[in-house]
Amino acid sequence: RKEVEQDPGPFNVPEGATVAFNCTYSNSASQSFFWYRQDCRKEPKLLMSVYSSGNEDGRFTAQLNRASQYISLLIRDSKLSDSATYLCVVNSGGYQKVTFGTGTKLQVIP
Amino acid sequence: GAVVSQHPSWVICKSGTSVKIECRSLDFQATTMFWYRQFPKQSLMLMATSNEGSKATYEQGVEKDKFLINHASLTLSTLTVTSAHPEDSSFYICSKASSYEQYFGPGTRLTVT
């Protein structure tokens, strides 16, 4: 089983739609979870950290389910500019070392 | 602004030659930096952890004699791809970490012909 798994997509959604991505992780000792966004041929950039209680940043909501070992990202009112690959990132050993999922590609269409 | 820079941003080299990629921390000192590789349509894979003043720690399956890492100062880590082959063509990204996130360089696209 992969350490971090994501549905690669692509998810093609119309502008204004709500879309959700899930990510599962295998290491129950993982402590830190993040969603990163990566545009084509660019470096990943932090979108948001994921906290145990769940957290929201504008149109983006992240949730953590430790019992089932998955995290989720919900995007409301999708914009064309949200089109990107969303990477699930999990702390895998040591507070700085992380493992990336393969990413979920989102395409928002007009 | 950018907190990690990489140079070069892209490079084309002939098979058998060596290529050096530089990764600089522009704001705070980084005793630890990370080197990743990303093939098309795949995720970032950690290659090695670069430690200032000591040997790098390589991930399983990464040849340390082929991918030479030097972290001689608190702001600079270099990755040298020795005797490059076409299968080494990839997007190489370095990063440094704080307690809360990783900061990535812009990446270096290596094409070996």
Backbone of each chain as ProteinMPNN parsed JSONL, in Angstrom:
{"seq_chain_A": "RKEVEQDPGPFNVPEGATVAFNCTYSNSASQSFFWYRQDCRKEPKLLMSVYSSGNEDGRFTAQLNRASQYISLLIRDSKLSDSATYLCVVNSGGYQKVTFGTGTKLQVIP", "coords_chain_A": {"N_chain_A": [[0.854, -1.195, 0.0], [0.537, 2.224, -0.827], [2.188, 4.953, 0.791], [0.925, 7.415, 0.879], [-2.083, 8.086, -0.626], [-3.923, 9.209, -3.442], [-6.713, 10.037, -5.511], [-6.026, 10.352, -8.831], [-7.545, 11.804, -10.642], [-8.492, 13.295, -13.819], [-10.502, 15.835, -12.251], [-13.108, 17.336, -13.619], [-14.828, 20.209, -13.424], [-17.597, 22.519, -13.446], [-17.431, 26.11, -13.355], [-18.099, 27.583, -10.211], [-18.97, 25.305, -9.007], [-18.931, 22.86, -6.33], [-16.308, 20.955, -5.083], [-14.702, 17.992, -3.933], [-11.849, 16.462, -2.534], [-10.247, 13.455, -1.543], [-7.773, 11.917, 0.546], [-5.759, 9.258, 1.483], [-3.759, 7.887, 4.104], [-1.089, 5.771, 5.223], [0.505, 5.497, 7.472], [-0.071, 5.371, 10.74], [1.092, 6.84, 12.697], [1.566, 9.326, 11.759], [1.732, 12.855, 12.022], [1.429, 15.427, 11.025], [-0.313, 17.222, 8.516], [-0.964, 18.303, 5.223], [-2.232, 20.344, 2.565], [-1.093, 20.966, -0.615], [-0.692, 23.046, -3.472], [-0.043, 22.639, -6.884], [0.939, 24.141, -9.778], [1.176, 23.678, -13.334], [4.371, 22.603, -14.19], [5.522, 24.086, -12.182], [6.733, 24.887, -8.843], [5.498, 23.22, -5.862], [3.076, 24.809, -3.757], [2.142, 25.823, -0.507], [-1.147, 25.291, 0.406], [-2.948, 24.887, 2.527], [-2.657, 23.961, 5.99], [-3.704, 21.01, 7.746], [-5.805, 20.571, 10.373], [-6.656, 18.81, 13.398], [-9.203, 19.45, 14.255], [-10.361, 20.307, 12.014], [-10.347, 22.803, 9.488], [-10.853, 26.015, 7.991], [-10.449, 28.105, 5.182], [-11.426, 30.71, 3.688], [-12.828, 29.795, 0.684], [-12.012, 27.234, 0.958], [-11.94, 24.173, 2.676], [-10.546, 22.029, 5.035], [-10.322, 18.725, 6.282], [-9.642, 16.278, 8.816], [-9.518, 12.867, 9.423], [-8.657, 10.813, 11.72], [-9.213, 8.238, 12.617], [-10.009, 6.802, 10.365], [-7.92, 7.377, 8.823], [-7.676, 9.437, 6.813], [-7.56, 12.467, 4.906], [-9.268, 15.394, 3.821], [-10.193, 17.723, 1.247], [-12.156, 20.425, 0.556], [-13.527, 22.39, -1.919], [-15.282, 25.247, -2.443], [-17.545, 27.017, -4.624], [-16.046, 27.036, -7.119], [-13.343, 28.457, -8.951], [-11.964, 29.501, -12.105], [-9.276, 29.868, -11.773], [-8.632, 28.047, -9.871], [-7.863, 25.767, -11.063], [-5.563, 23.254, -11.103], [-3.049, 21.026, -9.771], [-3.63, 19.216, -6.875], [-1.913, 18.463, -4.049], [-1.609, 16.042, -1.6], [-0.072, 15.984, 1.504], [1.931, 14.415, 3.872], [3.332, 14.173, 7.053], [6.097, 12.14, 7.549], [8.093, 11.184, 9.112], [10.168, 12.354, 11.492], [10.077, 15.838, 12.123], [10.273, 17.392, 9.905], [10.379, 15.899, 7.572], [8.539, 14.829, 4.836], [5.914, 13.119, 3.0], [4.675, 12.975, -0.265], [1.515, 12.77, -1.88], [0.337, 11.503, -5.072], [-1.092, 13.451, -6.238], [-4.053, 15.251, -7.186], [-5.698, 16.126, -10.02], [-7.32, 19.072, -10.893], [-9.644, 20.546, -12.996], [-11.208, 23.409, -13.751], [-13.942, 24.4, -15.54], [-15.252, 26.826, -17.83]], "CA_chain_A": [[0.0, 0.0, 0.0], [1.308, 3.449, -0.865], [2.155, 5.697, 2.035], [-0.096, 8.452, 0.718], [-2.812, 7.801, -1.867], [-4.923, 10.146, -3.906], [-7.306, 9.796, -6.816], [-5.335, 11.306, -9.714], [-8.474, 12.586, -11.44], [-8.825, 14.667, -13.482], [-11.839, 16.258, -11.884], [-13.523, 18.454, -14.468], [-16.03, 20.763, -12.807], [-17.928, 23.852, -13.954], [-17.253, 27.24, -12.442], [-19.145, 27.706, -9.204], [-19.277, 24.009, -8.397], [-18.199, 22.431, -5.143], [-15.591, 19.709, -5.376], [-13.997, 17.48, -2.757], [-10.811, 15.456, -2.757], [-9.822, 12.702, -0.37], [-6.417, 11.387, 0.533], [-5.565, 8.316, 2.583], [-2.373, 7.681, 4.482], [-0.945, 4.446, 5.824], [1.252, 5.546, 8.727], [-0.956, 5.88, 11.787], [1.853, 7.728, 13.581], [1.719, 10.632, 11.119], [1.253, 13.922, 12.901], [1.158, 16.688, 10.328], [-0.962, 16.997, 7.225], [-1.036, 19.552, 4.477], [-2.592, 20.357, 1.152], [-0.301, 21.86, -1.447], [-1.181, 23.228, -4.831], [1.046, 22.716, -7.853], [0.583, 24.484, -11.149], [1.979, 22.931, -14.294], [5.788, 22.95, -14.307], [5.934, 25.003, -11.131], [6.937, 24.216, -7.575], [4.304, 23.178, -5.015], [2.925, 25.885, -2.773], [1.239, 25.444, 0.572], [-2.516, 25.795, 0.351], [-3.349, 24.965, 3.933], [-2.387, 22.845, 6.889], [-4.936, 20.332, 8.146], [-5.808, 20.393, 11.813], [-7.55, 17.744, 13.87], [-10.567, 19.957, 14.402], [-10.823, 20.814, 10.73], [-10.109, 24.236, 9.36], [-11.429, 26.64, 6.801], [-9.776, 29.32, 4.722], [-12.21, 31.191, 2.55], [-13.61, 28.771, -0.008], [-11.354, 25.947, 1.153], [-12.114, 23.531, 3.978], [-9.78, 20.796, 5.178], [-10.752, 17.874, 7.392], [-8.782, 15.144, 9.126], [-10.174, 11.755, 10.103], [-7.552, 9.943, 12.151], [-9.674, 6.851, 12.756], [-10.004, 6.198, 9.038], [-6.653, 7.764, 8.208], [-7.767, 10.196, 5.574], [-7.812, 13.895, 4.976], [-10.078, 15.836, 2.69], [-10.156, 19.136, 0.876], [-13.396, 20.837, -0.1], [-13.436, 23.704, -2.558], [-16.619, 25.746, -2.798], [-17.601, 28.103, -5.608], [-14.795, 26.878, -7.885], [-12.94, 29.494, -9.907], [-11.066, 29.008, -13.157], [-7.914, 29.925, -11.239], [-8.399, 26.901, -8.985], [-7.35, 24.659, -11.881], [-4.196, 22.938, -10.673], [-2.953, 19.715, -9.132], [-3.648, 19.373, -5.426], [-1.074, 17.422, -3.467], [-1.785, 15.695, -0.189], [1.276, 15.839, 2.042], [1.846, 13.841, 5.219], [4.592, 14.021, 7.781], [6.377, 10.707, 7.507], [9.197, 10.773, 9.982], [10.869, 13.594, 11.794], [9.06, 16.876, 11.944], [10.423, 18.087, 8.635], [10.338, 14.999, 6.425], [7.157, 14.587, 4.449], [5.665, 12.301, 1.816], [3.658, 13.564, -1.131], [0.664, 11.948, -2.718], [0.566, 11.71, -6.497], [-1.803, 14.644, -6.656], [-5.352, 15.181, -7.855], [-5.786, 17.232, -10.97], [-8.616, 19.746, -10.985], [-9.829, 21.466, -14.115], [-12.475, 24.138, -13.662], [-14.272, 24.82, -16.895], [-16.221, 27.941, -17.844]], "C_chain_A": [[0.889, 1.244, 0.0], [1.151, 4.197, 0.446], [1.074, 6.779, 2.022], [-0.772, 8.219, -0.63], [-3.866, 8.839, -2.162], [-5.496, 9.649, -5.229], [-6.685, 10.809, -7.773], [-6.269, 12.205, -10.522], [-8.236, 12.344, -12.917], [-10.288, 14.849, -13.074], [-12.148, 17.479, -12.75], [-14.843, 18.991, -13.931], [-16.319, 22.132, -13.398], [-17.637, 24.905, -12.897], [-18.418, 27.284, -11.459], [-19.472, 26.403, -8.497], [-18.476, 23.82, -7.113], [-17.551, 21.084, -5.447], [-14.807, 19.296, -4.133], [-12.992, 16.416, -3.168], [-10.526, 14.741, -1.447], [-8.406, 12.196, -0.558], [-6.299, 10.436, 1.705], [-4.08, 8.147, 2.862], [-2.252, 6.401, 5.3], [-0.276, 4.464, 7.198], [0.401, 6.195, 9.821], [-0.24, 6.838, 12.742], [2.055, 9.117, 12.973], [1.062, 11.716, 11.956], [0.82, 15.183, 12.164], [0.661, 16.42, 8.925], [-1.156, 18.338, 6.528], [-1.663, 19.303, 3.113], [-1.718, 21.393, 0.46], [-0.965, 21.944, -2.814], [0.037, 23.327, -5.74], [0.483, 23.041, -9.226], [1.582, 23.819, -12.08], [3.402, 23.486, -14.359], [6.255, 23.982, -13.276], [6.148, 24.217, -9.833], [5.638, 24.17, -6.783], [4.286, 24.353, -4.044], [1.887, 25.485, -1.743], [-0.112, 26.104, 0.386], [-3.028, 25.963, 1.78], [-2.869, 23.747, 4.704], [-3.734, 22.233, 7.265], [-4.863, 20.043, 9.624], [-6.863, 19.376, 12.225], [-8.998, 18.186, 13.919], [-11.155, 20.42, 13.077], [-10.584, 22.31, 10.662], [-10.561, 24.736, 8.008], [-10.636, 27.898, 6.463], [-10.51, 29.792, 3.48], [-13.056, 30.086, 1.957], [-13.089, 27.354, 0.232], [-11.565, 25.435, 2.578], [-11.347, 22.225, 3.992], [-10.267, 20.039, 6.404], [-9.759, 16.734, 7.572], [-9.613, 14.097, 9.854], [-9.095, 10.749, 10.476], [-7.987, 8.476, 12.213], [-9.612, 6.121, 11.419], [-8.768, 6.567, 8.238], [-6.857, 8.397, 6.83], [-7.948, 11.671, 5.891], [-8.584, 14.298, 3.726], [-9.892, 17.322, 2.468], [-11.429, 19.424, 0.108], [-13.189, 22.234, -0.663], [-14.841, 24.108, -2.965], [-16.487, 26.837, -3.856], [-16.318, 28.128, -6.457], [-14.588, 28.012, -8.876], [-12.035, 28.857, -10.963], [-9.629, 28.925, -12.635], [-7.611, 28.794, -10.247], [-7.846, 25.707, -9.75], [-5.871, 24.441, -11.561], [-4.194, 21.48, -10.215], [-2.827, 19.932, -7.632], [-2.949, 18.167, -4.791], [-1.374, 17.257, -1.986], [-0.402, 15.394, 0.364], [1.184, 15.43, 3.506], [3.235, 13.754, 5.821], [4.883, 12.545, 7.96], [7.517, 10.281, 8.409], [10.072, 11.969, 10.268], [9.948, 14.735, 11.452], [9.181, 17.591, 10.61], [10.227, 17.18, 7.427], [8.898, 14.638, 6.106], [7.094, 13.683, 3.222], [4.512, 12.922, 1.044], [2.795, 12.483, -1.761], [0.936, 12.284, -4.174], [-0.171, 12.928, -7.025], [-3.119, 14.339, -7.333], [-5.464, 16.393, -8.752], [-7.207, 17.765, -11.033], [-8.613, 20.674, -12.186], [-11.201, 22.102, -13.959], [-12.771, 24.717, -15.026], [-15.351, 25.904, -16.877], [-17.611, 27.464, -18.244]], "O_chain_A": [[1.873, 1.311, 0.736], [0.128, 4.094, 1.123], [0.402, 7.02, 3.025], [-0.101, 8.163, -1.661], [-4.597, 9.29, -1.28], [-4.832, 8.925, -5.971], [-6.805, 12.013, -7.547], [-5.847, 13.245, -11.028], [-7.801, 11.246, -13.264], [-11.174, 14.109, -13.503], [-11.513, 18.525, -12.616], [-15.862, 18.302, -13.98], [-15.397, 22.836, -13.809], [-17.603, 24.617, -11.701], [-19.569, 27.051, -11.827], [-20.18, 26.404, -7.49], [-17.494, 24.515, -6.853], [-18.186, 20.189, -6.004], [-14.315, 20.139, -3.383], [-13.258, 15.584, -4.036], [-10.559, 15.346, -0.376], [-7.914, 12.067, -1.679], [-6.701, 10.778, 2.817], [-3.251, 8.254, 1.959], [-3.193, 5.998, 5.983], [-0.469, 3.547, 7.996], [0.184, 7.406, 9.823], [-0.883, 7.561, 13.503], [2.652, 9.988, 13.606], [-0.015, 11.525, 12.521], [-0.054, 15.916, 12.628], [1.139, 15.519, 8.236], [-1.466, 19.354, 7.151], [-1.624, 18.192, 2.584], [-1.619, 22.54, 0.895], [-1.689, 21.046, -3.242], [1.017, 24.0, -5.421], [-0.345, 22.306, -9.764], [2.683, 23.446, -11.675], [3.606, 24.683, -14.557], [7.259, 24.664, -13.479], [5.793, 23.043, -9.737], [4.757, 24.999, -7.006], [5.325, 24.822, -3.579], [0.87, 24.877, -2.077], [-0.21, 27.321, 0.228], [-3.478, 27.037, 2.177], [-2.698, 22.66, 4.152], [-4.776, 22.87, 7.117], [-3.957, 19.346, 10.082], [-7.826, 19.119, 11.502], [-9.909, 17.4, 13.658], [-12.3, 20.869, 13.018], [-10.619, 22.998, 11.682], [-10.639, 23.994, 7.029], [-10.214, 28.647, 7.345], [-10.248, 29.331, 2.369], [-13.901, 29.506, 2.638], [-13.679, 26.386, -0.248], [-11.39, 26.168, 3.551], [-11.475, 21.409, 3.079], [-10.583, 20.636, 7.434], [-9.122, 16.285, 6.619], [-10.332, 14.419, 10.8], [-8.674, 9.936, 9.653], [-7.206, 7.581, 11.892], [-9.209, 4.96, 11.354], [-8.595, 6.118, 7.105], [-6.291, 7.956, 5.83], [-8.412, 12.061, 6.962], [-8.544, 13.611, 2.705], [-9.494, 18.069, 3.362], [-11.743, 18.748, -0.872], [-12.732, 23.14, 0.035], [-15.508, 23.409, -3.729], [-15.451, 27.493, -3.967], [-15.606, 29.131, -6.493], [-15.518, 28.463, -9.544], [-11.426, 27.812, -10.734], [-8.869, 28.031, -13.007], [-6.464, 28.613, -9.837], [-7.404, 24.734, -9.139], [-5.045, 25.338, -11.73], [-5.217, 20.796, -10.269], [-2.014, 20.737, -7.178], [-3.349, 17.018, -4.98], [-1.387, 18.225, -1.226], [0.357, 14.635, -0.237], [0.445, 16.034, 4.283], [4.186, 13.316, 5.173], [4.046, 11.788, 8.451], [7.86, 9.099, 8.448], [10.662, 12.536, 9.349], [9.109, 14.601, 10.561], [8.273, 18.328, 10.223], [9.929, 17.679, 6.342], [8.139, 14.204, 6.972], [8.08, 13.506, 2.506], [3.508, 13.339, 1.621], [3.285, 11.415, -2.129], [1.667, 13.226, -4.481], [0.095, 13.386, -8.136], [-3.279, 13.3, -7.974], [-5.343, 17.534, -8.307], [-8.166, 17.012, -11.202], [-7.701, 21.48, -12.369], [-12.225, 21.423, -14.025], [-11.954, 25.437, -15.6], [-16.24, 25.902, -16.026], [-18.544, 28.264, -18.307]]}, "seq_chain_B": "GAVVSQHPSWVICKSGTSVKIECRSLDFQATTMFWYRQFPKQSLMLMATSNEGSKATYEQGVEKDKFLINHASLTLSTLTVTSAHPEDSSFYICSKASSYEQYFGPGTRLTVT", "coords_chain_B": {"N_chain_B": [[7.938, 37.136, -1.251], [10.357, 35.038, -2.981], [11.802, 32.435, -1.093], [13.501, 30.419, -1.42], [15.895, 29.729, -3.791], [16.785, 28.388, -6.987], [19.263, 27.208, -9.216], [20.545, 26.08, -12.29], [17.436, 27.101, -13.917], [16.631, 25.589, -15.981], [18.203, 22.99, -17.839], [20.039, 21.521, -20.435], [21.78, 18.676, -21.251], [24.427, 16.551, -22.456], [24.431, 12.998, -22.689], [26.291, 11.281, -20.255], [27.689, 13.389, -19.243], [28.167, 15.673, -16.429], [26.022, 17.426, -14.198], [25.444, 20.283, -12.248], [23.298, 21.423, -9.742], [22.146, 24.209, -8.015], [20.919, 25.155, -4.817], [19.557, 27.628, -2.926], [18.988, 29.097, 0.223], [17.215, 31.907, 0.938], [16.336, 33.492, 3.0], [16.109, 32.612, 6.009], [18.644, 30.673, 7.692], [19.413, 27.355, 6.72], [19.843, 24.357, 8.04], [19.091, 21.941, 7.243], [18.116, 20.642, 4.173], [16.091, 19.582, 1.438], [16.008, 17.325, -1.303], [14.122, 16.722, -4.143], [12.603, 14.751, -6.74], [10.717, 14.852, -9.684], [8.934, 13.087, -11.953], [7.181, 13.221, -15.119], [3.677, 13.479, -14.671], [3.799, 12.258, -12.243], [4.291, 12.006, -8.659], [6.09, 14.149, -6.34], [9.15, 12.834, -5.396], [11.067, 12.108, -2.645], [14.5, 12.413, -2.71], [16.837, 12.765, -1.217], [18.089, 13.892, 1.953], [19.653, 16.781, 2.787], [22.306, 17.681, 4.795], [23.759, 20.229, 6.611], [27.2, 20.468, 6.839], [27.583, 17.76, 7.177], [27.22, 14.317, 6.012], [24.901, 13.623, 3.378], [21.618, 12.194, 3.649], [20.336, 9.515, 2.021], [17.473, 8.386, 0.222], [15.944, 5.147, -0.056], [17.0, 3.316, -2.844], [18.066, 5.424, -4.239], [20.973, 6.384, -5.796], [23.832, 7.177, -4.133], [26.348, 7.747, -5.118], [25.883, 8.623, -7.59], [24.212, 10.799, -7.427], [25.388, 13.422, -6.151], [25.569, 15.192, -3.189], [26.172, 18.269, -1.692], [26.456, 20.232, 1.136], [27.644, 22.748, 2.068], [27.428, 25.188, 3.317], [25.28, 27.201, 5.409], [23.352, 28.202, 3.814], [23.39, 27.14, 1.315], [22.93, 24.386, -0.777], [24.03, 21.817, -2.907], [23.304, 19.785, -5.733], [24.685, 17.319, -7.608], [24.389, 15.729, -10.591], [25.858, 13.014, -11.711], [27.501, 11.643, -14.562], [25.24, 11.714, -16.361], [22.216, 10.277, -17.632], [19.693, 9.679, -20.16], [17.425, 8.757, -18.737], [17.609, 10.136, -16.404], [16.475, 12.512, -16.857], [14.36, 14.923, -15.655], [12.321, 16.772, -13.302], [13.816, 18.601, -10.926], [13.601, 19.462, -7.605], [14.305, 21.514, -4.833], [13.997, 21.928, -1.284], [13.333, 23.615, 1.82], [12.561, 23.45, 5.313], [10.28, 24.712, 7.732], [8.808, 24.646, 10.967], [6.233, 24.405, 10.184], [5.73, 24.314, 7.439], [6.904, 23.419, 4.135], [9.269, 25.025, 2.107], [9.629, 25.559, -1.21], [12.037, 25.485, -3.839], [12.081, 26.944, -7.163], [12.515, 24.931, -8.935], [14.371, 22.796, -11.183], [14.61, 21.98, -14.47], [15.786, 19.215, -15.968], [17.145, 17.972, -18.888], [18.398, 15.283, -20.519], [20.238, 14.43, -23.253]], "CA_chain_B": [[8.985, 36.851, -2.231], [10.924, 33.691, -2.942], [12.694, 32.184, 0.026], [14.45, 29.418, -1.894], [16.177, 29.871, -5.22], [17.508, 27.29, -7.628], [19.946, 27.587, -10.452], [19.751, 26.807, -13.277], [16.021, 26.746, -13.962], [16.55, 24.458, -16.895], [19.497, 22.645, -18.406], [20.101, 20.402, -21.377], [23.158, 18.198, -21.295], [24.627, 15.317, -23.203], [24.584, 11.79, -21.9], [27.652, 11.044, -19.787], [28.237, 14.58, -18.587], [27.662, 15.937, -15.08], [25.28, 18.684, -14.062], [25.307, 20.731, -10.865], [22.144, 22.273, -9.458], [22.314, 24.905, -6.747], [19.711, 25.499, -4.07], [19.928, 28.621, -1.925], [17.988, 29.633, 1.144], [17.387, 33.355, 0.817], [16.014, 34.231, 4.211], [16.751, 32.042, 7.183], [19.617, 29.62, 7.459], [18.79, 26.039, 6.645], [20.785, 23.284, 8.292], [18.578, 20.776, 6.521], [17.369, 20.907, 2.955], [15.619, 18.332, 0.84], [16.016, 17.253, -2.766], [13.055, 15.889, -4.69], [12.582, 14.565, -8.185], [9.347, 14.638, -10.143], [8.772, 12.682, -13.347], [5.88, 13.653, -15.632], [2.463, 12.854, -14.169], [4.058, 11.55, -10.997], [4.428, 12.878, -7.508], [7.455, 14.443, -5.916], [9.748, 11.753, -4.63], [12.237, 12.561, -1.919], [15.73, 11.711, -3.075], [17.815, 12.806, -0.143], [18.073, 14.986, 2.91], [20.972, 17.406, 2.793], [22.601, 18.173, 6.139], [24.904, 21.139, 6.614], [28.39, 20.016, 7.541], [27.692, 16.303, 7.291], [26.794, 13.598, 4.808], [23.47, 13.588, 3.086], [20.909, 10.933, 3.883], [19.665, 9.173, 0.767], [16.321, 7.478, 0.283], [16.182, 3.831, -0.638], [16.941, 3.273, -4.299], [18.764, 6.573, -4.823], [22.412, 6.098, -5.756], [24.555, 8.319, -3.571], [27.518, 8.067, -5.928], [25.431, 9.251, -8.82], [23.617, 12.079, -7.06], [26.264, 13.931, -5.111], [25.005, 16.342, -2.498], [27.079, 19.0, -0.844], [25.753, 21.282, 1.89], [28.833, 23.296, 2.717], [27.107, 26.369, 4.113], [23.917, 27.193, 5.94], [22.395, 28.734, 2.839], [23.589, 26.564, -0.022], [23.077, 22.949, -0.994], [24.148, 21.528, -4.34], [23.075, 18.415, -6.194], [25.383, 17.057, -8.87], [24.007, 14.489, -11.274], [27.069, 12.59, -12.408], [27.32, 10.732, -15.694], [23.788, 11.751, -16.585], [21.625, 9.466, -18.698], [18.348, 10.178, -20.493], [16.424, 8.431, -17.703], [17.732, 11.117, -15.311], [15.71, 13.699, -17.228], [13.296, 15.071, -14.671], [12.195, 18.07, -12.649], [14.453, 18.473, -9.623], [13.175, 20.565, -6.739], [14.833, 21.472, -3.478], [13.139, 22.613, -0.319], [13.735, 23.677, 3.219], [11.344, 23.332, 6.113], [10.126, 25.289, 9.055], [7.971, 23.718, 11.731], [4.853, 24.384, 9.695], [5.592, 24.044, 6.016], [8.127, 23.344, 3.366], [9.415, 26.083, 1.114], [10.243, 24.923, -2.369], [12.645, 26.262, -4.901], [11.284, 26.949, -8.391], [12.751, 23.708, -9.695], [15.297, 22.756, -12.315], [14.214, 20.944, -15.421], [16.975, 18.622, -16.588], [16.932, 17.114, -20.052], [19.651, 14.634, -20.935], [20.055, 13.957, -24.637]], "C_chain_B": [[9.543, 35.457, -2.033], [11.855, 33.554, -1.748], [13.726, 31.125, -0.317], [14.659, 29.644, -3.388], [16.927, 28.642, -5.719], [18.132, 27.796, -8.899], [20.67, 26.375, -11.012], [18.281, 26.403, -13.217], [15.783, 25.64, -14.985], [17.937, 24.226, -17.497], [19.338, 21.441, -19.325], [21.551, 19.956, -21.436], [23.232, 16.89, -22.076], [24.831, 14.152, -22.249], [26.043, 11.596, -21.519], [28.291, 12.229, -19.095], [27.613, 14.746, -17.205], [27.019, 17.317, -15.032], [25.155, 19.032, -12.587], [24.124, 21.67, -10.738], [22.336, 22.889, -8.073], [20.973, 25.248, -6.124], [20.124, 26.432, -2.937], [18.738, 29.017, -1.071], [18.227, 31.129, 1.234], [17.064, 34.119, 2.095], [16.699, 33.611, 5.42], [17.707, 30.91, 6.798], [18.923, 28.265, 7.515], [19.842, 24.957, 6.869], [20.356, 22.011, 7.565], [17.808, 21.236, 5.294], [17.058, 19.563, 2.301], [15.683, 18.434, -0.682], [14.962, 16.254, -3.217], [13.232, 15.778, -6.206], [11.136, 14.298, -8.575], [9.361, 14.309, -11.628], [7.38, 13.089, -13.801], [4.73, 12.809, -15.096], [2.696, 12.025, -12.913], [4.256, 12.547, -9.862], [5.893, 13.241, -7.266], [7.951, 13.276, -5.075], [10.998, 12.287, -3.948], [13.438, 11.727, -2.318], [16.664, 11.624, -1.882], [17.571, 14.009, 0.751], [19.493, 15.502, 3.036], [21.215, 18.052, 4.149], [23.86, 19.021, 6.119], [26.033, 20.554, 7.432], [28.522, 18.517, 7.717], [27.145, 15.643, 6.026], [25.278, 13.653, 4.633], [22.896, 12.215, 3.395], [20.078, 10.633, 2.647], [18.511, 8.217, 1.01], [16.681, 6.164, -0.419], [16.036, 3.898, -2.158], [17.623, 4.44, -4.982], [20.263, 6.351, -4.669], [23.195, 7.318, -5.265], [25.775, 8.696, -4.394], [27.138, 8.732, -7.244], [24.876, 10.648, -8.552], [24.382, 12.615, -5.85], [25.669, 15.194, -4.504], [26.052, 16.943, -1.586], [26.337, 20.141, -0.181], [26.807, 21.98, 2.739], [28.562, 24.539, 3.548], [25.649, 26.306, 4.534], [22.885, 27.696, 4.946], [22.506, 28.087, 1.466], [23.737, 25.051, 0.03], [23.168, 22.729, -2.498], [23.911, 20.043, -4.584], [23.786, 18.267, -7.523], [24.945, 15.708, -9.409], [25.21, 14.084, -12.109], [26.736, 11.585, -13.505], [25.827, 10.6, -16.029], [23.377, 10.882, -17.765], [20.234, 10.006, -19.003], [17.29, 9.878, -19.427], [16.528, 9.334, -16.467], [16.977, 12.404, -15.636], [14.489, 13.801, -16.322], [13.251, 16.508, -14.195], [12.75, 17.892, -11.241], [14.1, 19.707, -8.792], [13.823, 20.411, -5.371], [13.866, 22.188, -2.556], [13.848, 22.735, 1.017], [12.449, 23.722, 4.018], [11.427, 24.172, 7.369], [9.288, 24.272, 9.828], [6.63, 23.492, 11.044], [4.701, 24.088, 8.221], [6.95, 23.896, 5.382], [8.109, 24.475, 2.345], [10.215, 25.518, -0.041], [10.932, 25.935, -3.273], [11.796, 26.14, -6.156], [11.503, 25.722, -9.263], [13.745, 23.893, -10.821], [14.86, 21.628, -13.225], [15.456, 20.471, -16.159], [16.545, 17.729, -17.743], [18.277, 16.579, -20.487], [19.427, 14.023, -22.31], [21.047, 12.85, -24.98]], "O_chain_B": [[9.244, 34.784, -1.047], [12.612, 34.473, -1.438], [14.709, 30.948, 0.404], [13.697, 29.738, -4.151], [17.609, 27.956, -4.958], [17.609, 28.687, -9.569], [21.362, 25.691, -10.258], [17.933, 25.447, -12.523], [14.843, 24.856, -14.86], [18.731, 25.155, -17.639], [18.612, 20.491, -19.033], [22.448, 20.772, -21.649], [22.223, 16.225, -22.314], [25.343, 14.317, -21.142], [26.932, 11.73, -22.36], [29.32, 12.088, -18.435], [26.658, 14.054, -16.854], [27.425, 18.242, -15.736], [24.802, 18.182, -11.77], [23.967, 22.599, -11.53], [22.642, 22.199, -7.101], [20.016, 25.588, -6.821], [20.942, 26.069, -2.091], [17.635, 29.24, -1.569], [19.328, 31.566, 1.57], [17.475, 35.268, 2.253], [17.778, 34.058, 5.809], [17.589, 30.292, 5.74], [17.967, 28.068, 8.265], [20.642, 24.675, 5.977], [21.169, 21.122, 7.311], [16.952, 22.116, 5.378], [17.694, 18.549, 2.59], [15.443, 19.493, -1.262], [14.907, 15.116, -2.751], [13.904, 16.587, -6.845], [10.417, 13.593, -7.866], [9.747, 15.134, -12.456], [6.49, 13.283, -12.972], [4.803, 11.581, -15.071], [1.871, 11.181, -12.563], [4.37, 13.754, -10.075], [6.8, 12.709, -7.905], [7.267, 12.8, -4.169], [11.879, 12.85, -4.597], [13.403, 10.497, -2.272], [17.211, 10.565, -1.573], [16.942, 14.993, 0.361], [20.417, 14.752, 3.352], [20.42, 18.877, 4.6], [24.91, 18.573, 5.658], [25.843, 20.186, 8.592], [29.474, 18.048, 8.341], [26.675, 16.311, 5.105], [24.507, 13.719, 5.59], [23.607, 11.21, 3.4], [19.209, 11.422, 2.273], [18.567, 7.354, 1.887], [17.588, 6.098, -1.247], [15.076, 4.463, -2.681], [17.745, 4.44, -6.207], [20.764, 6.155, -3.561], [23.207, 8.362, -5.917], [26.197, 9.853, -4.373], [27.977, 9.328, -7.919], [25.052, 11.563, -9.357], [24.069, 12.308, -4.7], [25.314, 16.137, -5.211], [26.722, 16.249, -0.822], [25.666, 20.927, -0.849], [26.854, 21.824, 3.959], [29.377, 24.908, 4.394], [24.887, 25.46, 4.067], [21.683, 27.627, 5.203], [21.778, 28.462, 0.547], [24.555, 24.511, 0.776], [22.465, 23.38, -3.271], [24.26, 19.184, -3.776], [23.513, 19.014, -8.462], [25.113, 14.677, -8.758], [25.537, 14.738, -13.099], [25.808, 10.787, -13.38], [25.252, 9.513, -15.982], [24.094, 10.771, -18.76], [19.658, 10.72, -18.182], [16.361, 10.663, -19.239], [15.659, 9.309, -15.596], [16.855, 13.285, -14.785], [13.686, 12.872, -16.239], [14.038, 17.349, -14.628], [12.21, 17.116, -10.452], [14.281, 20.843, -9.23], [13.883, 19.312, -4.821], [13.019, 22.961, -3.003], [14.83, 22.046, 1.293], [11.378, 23.997, 3.476], [12.484, 24.323, 7.981], [9.091, 23.15, 9.362], [5.965, 22.488, 11.3], [3.635, 23.648, 7.791], [7.986, 24.192, 5.976], [7.063, 24.826, 1.799], [11.343, 25.055, 0.134], [10.48, 27.067, -3.444], [10.884, 25.315, -6.206], [10.762, 25.496, -10.22], [13.934, 24.993, -11.34], [14.754, 20.474, -12.809], [16.094, 21.235, -16.884], [15.696, 16.851, -17.592], [19.191, 17.346, -20.789], [18.532, 13.2, -22.499], [21.036, 12.336, -26.099]]}, "name": "protein", "num_of_chains": 2, "seq": "RKEVEQDPGPFNVPEGATVAFNCTYSNSASQSFFWYRQDCRKEPKLLMSVYSSGNEDGRFTAQLNRASQYISLLIRDSKLSDSATYLCVVNSGGYQKVTFGTGTKLQVIPGAVVSQHPSWVICKSGTSVKIECRSLDFQATTMFWYRQFPKQSLMLMATSNEGSKATYEQGVEKDKFLINHASLTLSTLTVTSAHPEDSSFYICSKASSYEQYFGPGTRLTVT"}
